């Protein structure tokens, strides 16, 4: 029999959950990963002409009861990205939903960053530096504001109009005072937490500027030749990736730090999930510099998608479509 699958459009999902909701379910997803839940790093196929890439990643969250992942193409002629998110029941294996993941993307990625801030930043962290002013920066900031009582946020991005508009919007949204500054160095000065959410291919700040006790989340580096933070930052930090399996594949900052001789290959402290599950330590002192390398995984994707699916069912949203089983499709009729 064909499976009844709920198709959910991006605008239907947009209002179903707030930043704190995403953080809660993503933290739970990483706990499951730390206790052995399967997750694989992204598989990426690159195209030179036209320039772009096709990618996807997957995870199974047994206690959540769901599995699935993300598939998307970026670049190419459209110069954009479209996110398809298939969701399956983790016990039966039957498909249960297909989500247009555009609206959830910054929230689920921001939630992963916030889970890391909560696990690795000092408990008294109040001052945040944000490098970037796009949708991902917005998602990171809004999620982080749910795990730390922020007093000040200083934002830098290369275009003055963009950073000033972003700061004005977020200053009205958050309790913290959000201001735009004219350099990354100015943002980082005195910061307890530094978040990079950019499309940069080269480091966006000098790692020597980090003060003892700073936590850094870098979420825009997911190719060997791309990095938002320099080898100095990686070497000075307790280095925590989202998945160990991706660090030699697409964690550009780690790969280039090893190649430069700044770190050894055993520099990885632990996966984020291991810290959340309690099988590895997080921050051990107020002077320690910590770094979360967030390249994107199926963990936050499946955790967030299943939450949205459940809420959509409760709200009677979406359209049912039918997906044939392989036993029906391969009969030769």
JOKAMO-V901865 format. One record per residue. N is the residue number from 1. NEAR is the number of other C-alpha atoms within 12 Angstrom. Layout:
# JOKAMO-V901865
N & NEAR
N & NEAR
This chain:
# JOKAMO-V901865
1 & 12
2 & 17
3 & 21
4 & 20
5 & 26
6 & 32
7 & 32
8 & 38
9 & 27
10 & 27
11 & 19
12 & 27
13 & 34
14 & 26
15 & 19
16 & 30
17 & 28
18 & 27
19 & 35
20 & 29
21 & 32
22 & 42
23 & 39
24 & 30
25 & 34
26 & 42
27 & 43
28 & 34
29 & 47
30 & 47
31 & 36
32 & 34
33 & 38
34 & 28
35 & 24
36 & 22
37 & 30
38 & 31
39 & 36
40 & 28
41 & 32
42 & 32
43 & 26
44 & 23
45 & 17
46 & 17
47 & 16
48 & 12
49 & 10
50 & 13
51 & 17
52 & 21
53 & 27
54 & 25
55 & 29
56 & 29
57 & 33
58 & 32
59 & 40
60 & 35
61 & 40
62 & 30
63 & 24
64 & 33
65 & 27
66 & 39
67 & 41
68 & 41
69 & 41
70 & 42
71 & 33
72 & 28
73 & 25
74 & 23
75 & 20
76 & 19
77 & 15
78 & 13
79 & 13
80 & 16
81 & 22
82 & 25
83 & 28
84 & 32
85 & 41
86 & 37
87 & 42
88 & 35
89 & 25
90 & 23
91 & 16
92 & 13
93 & 19
94 & 27
95 & 30
96 & 36
97 & 41
98 & 38
99 & 45
100 & 33
101 & 38
102 & 30
103 & 31
104 & 43
105 & 40
106 & 36
107 & 43
108 & 50
109 & 49
110 & 48
111 & 50
112 & 56
113 & 56
114 & 47
115 & 43
116 & 49
117 & 49
118 & 35
119 & 38
120 & 45
121 & 41
122 & 32
123 & 24
124 & 22
125 & 31
126 & 30
127 & 36
128 & 45
129 & 48
130 & 51
131 & 50
132 & 43
133 & 38
134 & 30
135 & 26
136 & 35
137 & 42
138 & 40
139 & 38
140 & 48
141 & 54
142 & 42
143 & 39
144 & 44
145 & 39
146 & 29
147 & 35
148 & 33
149 & 27
150 & 29
151 & 23
152 & 32
153 & 45
154 & 43
155 & 49
156 & 40
157 & 37
158 & 22
159 & 19
160 & 19
161 & 17
162 & 23
163 & 34
164 & 25
165 & 24
166 & 35
167 & 35
168 & 22
169 & 24
170 & 32
171 & 27
172 & 14
173 & 16
174 & 26
175 & 20
176 & 27
177 & 25
178 & 35
179 & 32
180 & 35
181 & 31
182 & 21
183 & 24
184 & 34
185 & 26
186 & 26
187 & 36
188 & 37
189 & 29
190 & 25
191 & 36
192 & 40
193 & 51
194 & 54
195 & 53
196 & 49
197 & 42
198 & 34
199 & 26
200 & 27
201 & 23
202 & 23
203 & 30
204 & 36
205 & 35
206 & 24
207 & 30
208 & 21
209 & 24
210 & 36
211 & 26
212 & 27
213 & 30
214 & 42
215 & 52
216 & 51
217 & 53
218 & 54
219 & 46
220 & 41
221 & 38
222 & 39
223 & 35
224 & 26
225 & 23
226 & 29
227 & 36
228 & 45
229 & 48
230 & 37
231 & 33
232 & 29
233 & 39
234 & 45
235 & 33
236 & 30
237 & 38
238 & 38
239 & 46
240 & 43
241 & 46
242 & 49
243 & 43
244 & 33
245 & 21
246 & 33
247 & 37
248 & 25
249 & 25
250 & 31
251 & 41
252 & 37
253 & 47
254 & 49
255 & 35
256 & 35
257 & 34
258 & 25
259 & 17
260 & 18
261 & 16
262 & 22
263 & 25
264 & 19
265 & 21
266 & 19
267 & 26
268 & 33
269 & 31
270 & 33
271 & 39
272 & 50
273 & 40
274 & 31
275 & 34
276 & 33
277 & 24
278 & 19
279 & 19
280 & 22
281 & 22
282 & 35
283 & 32
284 & 18
285 & 18
286 & 20
287 & 20
288 & 25
289 & 38
290 & 45
291 & 50
292 & 54
293 & 49
294 & 50
295 & 43
296 & 45
297 & 47
298 & 45
299 & 50
300 & 53
301 & 51
302 & 54
303 & 48
304 & 52
305 & 52
306 & 49
307 & 34
308 & 44
309 & 42
310 & 26
311 & 22
312 & 29
313 & 23
314 & 12
315 & 15
316 & 18
317 & 25
318 & 28
319 & 20
320 & 21
321 & 18
322 & 18
323 & 23
324 & 17
325 & 17
326 & 13
327 & 12
328 & 13
329 & 12
330 & 9
331 & 9
332 & 7
333 & 6
